[in-house]
């Protein structure tokens, strides 16, 4: 999955979870500060992204820093996708 495609997947997941249109996010967008992401919304975001990408989020490897910005979360998902491809 290309980076831009992944960012669109994350935007769509955020729109679904936050129940409002989320578009045009930049990689620097702070998920908690700018989008008011809550802990409950994080769970929904993770489940939605898991479903959309086929990854499995390992709570042991997930850190709050992975969710700070669009960039950090996209980086986390990219690593998970590579790991998933390596085990297939």
Buried (B, 14 or more C-beta within 10 A) or exposed (E): BEEEEBBBBBBBBBBBBBEEEBEEBEEEBEBBEEBEBEEEBBEBBBEBBBEBBEBEBEEEEBEEEBBBBBBBBBBBBBEBBEEEEEEE
